Amino acid sequence: MKKILSILLVLGICLLASCSAEPEDPFRPLTNEGKEEIAAAWQKQFGGTPIWDDGSGGNLRYYGTFGDCVVLFQKTLLQIIETKNIAGYLFSHSSSFILTVYREGEFLSLSDAYSKGYVTEAQVGEIHRYHTNYGKPASEKTE
């Protein structure tokens, strides 16, 4: 009986260990379906259609997907330098850029998404690293 219980215990532990899936890469490419969903929500909330920045100067750049939050870098027309502290990370950028989070059909600022618990401090750290390294050559990027 002890032998059977031991075998069942070992099998149960192996089963639990095999269920722990690898976390998804937050910087995986955004699917066309994801872009279409965001564009439809953008149209509804702001009017107009976002132009994805694929190197051609669009107004919306994909920063990554963190849980159920898609982080976007939005270009606008204002030109004032701002620094925002989000979870202890300083994000400096022209006010012509806004860090936006798309979640469940709505857009909100990264700061609000963090305050509401939609993104974690660790995720903000990953977004900060991506933000500060964007466009830098590999030799100048920080970890």
Phi, psi and chi 1 to 4 in degrees:
 res  aa     phi    psi   chi1   chi2   chi3   chi4
   1 MET       -  -42.4 -176.7   66.1  163.5      -
   2 LYS   -62.6  -37.7  -77.4 -174.5  179.6 -178.5
   3 LYS   -64.1  -41.9 -165.6  172.5 -172.3  178.0
   4 ILE   -65.6  -43.5  -67.1  172.9      -      -
   5 LEU   -63.2  -40.1  -73.4  175.4      -      -
   6 SER   -62.7  -44.4  -64.6      -      -      -
   7 ILE   -63.1  -44.0  -68.4  171.2      -      -
   8 LEU   -62.4  -39.9  -70.8  174.3      -      -
   9 LEU   -63.6  -45.9 -179.5   61.0      -      -
  10 VAL   -63.0  -43.5  169.2      -      -      -
  11 LEU   -61.8  -40.5  -72.4  173.9      -      -
  12 GLY   -62.8  -42.1      -      -      -      -
  13 ILE   -65.5  -42.6  -69.6  170.9      -      -
  14 CYS   -62.1  -40.1  -70.6      -      -      -
  15 LEU   -64.6  -44.2  179.2   61.0      -      -
  16 LEU   -63.3  -41.1  -73.3  175.0      -      -
  17 ALA   -64.0  -35.8      -      -      -      -
  18 SER   -75.3  -16.8   68.0      -      -      -
  19 CYS   -81.4  -14.9  -71.2      -      -      -
  20 SER   -78.4   96.2   60.2      -      -      -
  21 ALA   -72.5  151.7      -      -      -      -
  22 GLU   -65.4  139.1  -70.0  -69.5  -43.0      -
  23 PRO   -66.0  146.7   19.0  -26.3      -      -
  24 GLU   -72.2  146.6  -73.5 -166.9   78.1      -
  25 ASP   -70.8  118.2  175.9   13.4      -      -
  26 PRO   -66.2  -17.0   20.9  -28.2      -      -
  27 PHE  -100.4   15.4  -56.5  106.9      -      -
  28 ARG   -62.4  151.4   64.7 -167.4  176.4  -81.6
  29 PRO   -60.6  146.3  -20.8   31.1      -      -
  30 LEU   -77.4  131.6 -172.0   59.0      -      -
  31 THR   -71.5  161.1   64.2      -      -      -
  32 ASN   -60.7  -38.0  -75.0  -24.9      -      -
  33 GLU   -63.0  -40.1  -66.9   81.2   12.4      -
  34 GLY   -63.4  -43.2      -      -      -      -
  35 LYS   -62.5  -41.7  -73.1 -178.7  178.4 -178.7
  36 GLU   -64.6  -41.3  -70.5  169.2    6.9      -
  37 GLU   -62.4  -44.5  177.6 -175.7  -26.5      -
  38 ILE   -65.0  -42.8  -69.6  168.6      -      -
  39 ALA   -61.2  -40.4      -      -      -      -
  40 ALA   -66.2  -42.2      -      -      -      -
  41 ALA   -67.4  -36.6      -      -      -      -
  42 TRP   -61.6  -48.2 -174.6  -80.9      -      -
  43 GLN   -56.1  -44.6  173.2   71.4   32.9      -
  44 LYS   -67.5  -42.8 -177.3  177.7  178.2 -176.8
  45 GLN   -84.0  -37.8 -171.5  165.8  -22.7      -
  46 PHE  -116.0  -18.7  -57.5  117.1      -      -
  47 GLY    78.9  158.4      -      -      -      -
  48 GLY    76.0  175.8      -      -      -      -
  49 THR  -122.2  129.9  -57.0      -      -      -
  50 PRO   -69.0  147.5   25.7  -31.9      -      -
  51 ILE  -110.0  114.5  -59.2  167.6      -      -
  52 TRP   -67.0  133.0  -67.8   95.9      -      -
  53 ASP   -81.7  100.6 -174.5   -6.0      -      -
  54 ASP  -111.6   27.8   55.7    2.5      -      -
  55 GLY   100.1   -5.1      -      -      -      -
  56 SER  -103.1    9.6   62.3      -      -      -
  57 GLY    90.4   27.2      -      -      -      -
  58 GLY   -68.0  175.9      -      -      -      -
  59 ASN   -99.8    1.0   67.4  -25.4      -      -
  60 LEU  -138.4  119.9 -155.8   58.2      -      -
  61 ARG  -114.7  132.4 -176.8 -177.9  -53.2  150.1
  62 TYR   -78.1  126.5  173.2   66.3      -      -
  63 TYR  -104.5  -18.1  -99.8   31.3      -      -
  64 GLY   141.9  167.7      -      -      -      -
  65 THR  -117.3  121.7  -59.1      -      -      -
  66 PHE  -120.8  104.1  -61.0   84.0      -      -
  67 GLY    64.7 -122.2      -      -      -      -
  68 ASP  -102.9   18.8   60.3   -7.4      -      -
  69 CYS  -112.6  125.4  -64.3      -      -      -
  70 VAL   -98.2  121.5  176.9      -      -      -
  71 VAL   -96.8  130.3  179.0      -      -      -
  72 LEU  -126.9  149.1  -55.0  165.2      -      -
  73 PHE  -110.4  113.5 -167.5   71.3      -      -
  74 GLN  -106.3  127.8  175.2 -171.6  -10.0      -
  75 LYS   -90.7  136.6  -63.1  178.3 -171.5  178.0
  76 THR  -128.2 -166.9   65.8      -      -      -
  77 LEU   -98.7  -14.2  -61.5  175.5      -      -
  78 LEU   -71.4  153.3  -61.9  175.2      -      -
  79 GLN  -132.4   54.7  -66.6  -65.2  -36.3      -
  80 ILE  -114.7  132.7  -59.8  168.1      -      -
  81 ILE   -76.3  129.6  -60.4  -62.7      -      -
  82 GLU  -125.6  150.6  -66.5 -177.8  -16.9      -
  83 THR  -127.0  127.3  -60.3      -      -      -
  84 LYS  -119.1  138.5  -66.1  179.9 -178.3  175.3
  85 ASN  -100.5  114.8 -176.0  -27.6      -      -
  86 ILE  -124.7  114.4  -55.4  171.5      -      -
  87 ALA    56.4   33.3      -      -      -      -
  88 GLY    85.3    1.4      -      -      -      -
  89 TYR  -105.5  131.1  -66.3   92.9      -      -
  90 LEU   -92.5  122.1  -63.6  177.4      -      -
  91 PHE  -108.2  109.8  -70.4   84.0      -      -
  92 SER  -104.5  132.8  -66.6      -      -      -
  93 HIS  -166.4  164.1   53.6   82.3      -      -
  94 SER   -66.7  145.7  165.7      -      -      -
  95 SER   -66.9   -4.2   61.4      -      -      -
  96 SER   -78.0   -0.4   65.3      -      -      -
  97 PHE  -123.9  140.3  -62.2   99.0      -      -
  98 ILE  -130.6  130.1  -58.8  167.8      -      -
  99 LEU   -83.2  114.1  -71.3  167.5      -      -
 100 THR  -116.4  144.1  -56.4      -      -      -
 101 VAL  -116.4  130.5  172.0      -      -      -
 102 TYR  -103.4  124.9  172.1   74.6      -      -
 103 ARG  -148.2  124.2 -179.2  178.2 -176.4  -90.5
 104 GLU    49.3   47.0  -62.5 -179.7   -4.6      -
 105 GLY    84.4    2.6      -      -      -      -
 106 GLU  -130.0  157.5  -64.0 -174.3  -54.4      -
 107 PHE  -111.3  140.8  -63.3   91.4      -      -
 108 LEU  -150.5  167.0   62.0  157.6      -      -
 109 SER   -72.8  157.6   70.6      -      -      -
 110 LEU   -60.6  -38.5  177.5   59.3      -      -
 111 SER   -59.9  -45.8 -178.7      -      -      -
 112 ASP   -66.3  -38.3  -73.3  -15.0      -      -
 113 ALA   -63.0  -38.9      -      -      -      -
 114 TYR   -68.3  -45.4  173.6   70.6      -      -
 115 SER   -59.2  -34.6  -64.4      -      -      -
 116 LYS   -86.3   -1.9  -67.0  179.2  179.2 -166.1
 117 GLY    81.8   14.4      -      -      -      -
 118 TYR   -75.3  -31.8  -61.0  154.5      -      -
 119 VAL  -124.6  147.2  -68.2      -      -      -
 120 THR   -90.4  169.0   66.2      -      -      -
 121 GLU   -60.3  -41.4 -177.5  176.4  -19.1      -
 122 ALA   -62.5  -39.3      -      -      -      -
 123 GLN   -67.6  -39.0  -69.9  170.0  -31.5      -
 124 VAL   -61.2  -37.8  171.7      -      -      -
 125 GLY   -62.0  -41.4      -      -      -      -
 126 GLU   -65.0  -42.4  -72.8 -175.0   69.0      -
 127 ILE   -63.6  -41.3  -63.9  162.7      -      -
 128 HIS   -61.5  -44.8 -179.8  -96.7      -      -
 129 ARG   -60.8  -44.6 -177.4  176.3   45.6   79.6
 130 TYR   -62.5  -44.7 -175.9   83.3      -      -
 131 HIS   -61.5  -47.0  176.0   74.9      -      -
 132 THR   -73.9  -22.2   55.7      -      -      -
 133 ASN   -95.6   -7.2  -74.4  -39.1      -      -
 134 TYR   -58.7  127.2 -171.4   83.9      -      -
 135 GLY    82.3   -5.6      -      -      -      -
 136 LYS   -82.3  148.4  -71.6 -176.4 -179.6  177.6
 137 PRO   -66.3  154.7    7.9  -10.0      -      -
 138 ALA   -53.4  -35.2      -      -      -      -
 139 SER   -67.7  -19.5   61.7      -      -      -
 140 GLU  -103.6   -3.1  -64.0  178.9   17.5      -
 141 LYS   -74.5  145.5  -67.8 -174.1  176.9 -175.6
 142 THR  -105.3  153.4   58.3      -      -      -
 143 GLU   -86.1      -  -68.1  -66.1  -39.8      -
